[in-house]
Amino acid sequence: MLCGACLYRFAGINTTMNEQIQKLLAASAMRVEEATTLPPACYHEAGLLDLEAQRLFRSGWVGVGRADRWCEPGDFAALDLAGVPLIVLRDRDGALRCFANTCRHRGARLVTGEGSCRGIKCPFHGWAYKLDGRLAGAPRMEDTAAFDKADYGMIEFRAAERDGFAFICLDSAAPGIDTILGDFSQIHAPWSPGTLRTGRRREFDVGCNWKAFLEVFNEYYHLPYVHPDSLDDTYALPDAADQVTGAYATQFGTTAGTGGLLEDNQSAAFPVIATLEGRNRQGARYTWLFPNMTFAASQEAMWVYEAQPLTPESCRVVQTICFPRQAFELDDYEERSELYFERLDVALNEDIPILLEQQAGIRSPYARPGRFSPLLEANVARFADWYAGRMLPS
C-alpha cells in the first residue's frame, strides 16, 4: 500500500495562508463561549480550498456514506475525493476496498458511475484487475522486458466500516480509524446504526461552500426563522453538547414526535428502534463526523448527508435515508417512507435558499467572523475548533 500523502502532494497546491487569516482562524480554536466563527475567506477562497484538499481530505479518514451501498461482492462506485479519482468496491471475501481509479498502464480512468462487476477492465488497452486489485491480464505485454504482473496491481488505500458507515483514507501514515472515531460507537450504540438499511439515496449540487451546508444541518439557531411552519415546533431546545474523544461532534435533543416527519404526518411514524430506551426514544441525536459527513438518528430513522467540495462556492451533496429492517417489512412501507422523504425534501427546499443568501453575503470583502450561540451552535463550534487545528501550521 502506497502513501497517499506522498502520492498526492500535487505541485501548485497553495500550502500557506496569510497571517491575517491565520490570526482569525486561531480565534475559532477556542471554547465555544469564547470562539469566533470561521473566517469568511474559508468559504470562498480558492487557495484555502486547495489547502483543505491536502490537510482534510487527503491526509485523514473521510466518510463516504453508508456501507450498504456496496452490498454484494463486485459492487463498486467511482468516487472523487478532493480531485482524486477512486474506486470503492466489495471484494470476493466481502471486504470493502479502495483503489486509485487509474490504470497502471497509461493512466486511464478505469470505471465511471456505479454497478456490479466480476473484475475491473481498463477501457483503453484492456488491462484487467481482480477485485482485490491484482493485475489479472495485460494483453500483448509478453515482449516487455522484466514485466511482472505482480508489480502492477491497482494502487490501494485503506477502507473501513464502522456502525454501517464507510470510510477511506489516502494517507497510510494517518492513525487508524478507531483512533479517529474514539468513543463514537459507544455513544451511538443505542440506535444500532449498523443494523439500519438505506431506503433512499440521492445526489445533488448546491451553490454554497461545503462547510456551510453541513453547518446548517448541525445547528438549532435557524429553526424558527427558516422552518417556522414545518419543523420548528417539533424540536425542543437541545441538551448541551456531549464531550467526546473522537473527531466528531454530537448533540441530543428531544422532539415532539419524531424529527423524521413533518408536524402533520406524525401518525405515520415507523416503529421505534428496538434497542432504544428511556429519553433516547423521545428525540434525535445530531452528529457531525469530521470533515464532511453528518447525520441525525431519531427514534425510528436516520438521515445522512455527505458534502464534497466542487469549487470554493459549490458542493456535491449526497442524502441517504435509513430505517430499521422491520420497517421495510411493513405492508405500507412505500406510502409511509414517502412521508419521510417529503420531510427531508421540504427541509432542503427551505435551507438551500438561505444558504445561497449566506454564500452571497460571506464573499463580501466586508464580511467578518461572528460569534457562536453555545447551546444552539455547539456542533458547528466544535467543527470550527477541529478545522482550525488541521488547517493552521503546526
Stockholm file with secondary structure:
# STOCKHOLM 1.0

chainA/1-394         MLCGACLYRFAGINTTMNEQIQKLLAASAMRVEEATTLPPACYHEAGLLDLEAQRLFRSGWVGVGRADRWCEPGDFAALDLAGVPLIVLRDRDGALRCFANTCRHRGARLVTGEGSCRGIKCPFHGWAYKLDGRLAGAPRMEDTAAFDKADYGMIEFRAAERDGFAFICLDSAAPGIDTILGDFSQIHAPWSPGTLRTGRRREFDVGCNWKAFLEVFNEYYHLPYVHPDSLDDTYALPDAADQVTGAYATQFGTTAGTGGLLEDNQSAAFPVIATLEGRNRQGARYTWLFPNMTFAASQEAMWVYEAQPLTPESCRVVQTICFPRQAFELDDYEERSELYFERLDVALNEDIPILLEQQAGIRSPYARPGRFSPLLEANVARFADWYAGRMLPS
#=GR chainA/1-394 SS CCCHHHHTCCTTCCCCCCHHHHHHHHTTSSCTTTCBCCCGGGGTCHHHHHHHIIIIISSSEEEEEEGGGSCSTTEEEEEEETTEEEEEEECTTSCEEEEESSCTTTCCCCCCSEEECSSEECTTTCCEECTTSCEEECTTCTTSTTCCGGGCCCCEEEEEEETTEEEEESCTTSCCHHHHHTTHHHHHGGGCGGGCEEEEEEEEEESSCHHHHHHHHTCSTTHHHHSTTTTGGGBCCCCCCCCCSSSEEEEEEEBSSCTTSCGGGGGGCCCCCTTCCGGGGGEEEEEEETTTEEEEECSSCEEEEEEEEEETTEEEEEEEEEECHHHHTSTTHHHHHHHHHHHHHHHHHHHHHHHHHHHHHHTSTTCCCCBCCTTTTHHHHHHHHHHHHHHSCC
#=GC SS_cons         CCCHHHHTCCTTCCCCCCHHHHHHHHTTSSCTTTCBCCCGGGGTCHHHHHHHIIIIISSSEEEEEEGGGSCSTTEEEEEEETTEEEEEEECTTSCEEEEESSCTTTCCCCCCSEEECSSEECTTTCCEECTTSCEEECTTCTTSTTCCGGGCCCCEEEEEEETTEEEEESCTTSCCHHHHHTTHHHHHGGGCGGGCEEEEEEEEEESSCHHHHHHHHTCSTTHHHHSTTTTGGGBCCCCCCCCCSSSEEEEEEEBSSCTTSCGGGGGGCCCCCTTCCGGGGGEEEEEEETTTEEEEECSSCEEEEEEEEEETTEEEEEEEEEECHHHHTSTTHHHHHHHHHHHHHHHHHHHHHHHHHHHHHHTSTTCCCCBCCTTTTHHHHHHHHHHHHHHSCC
//
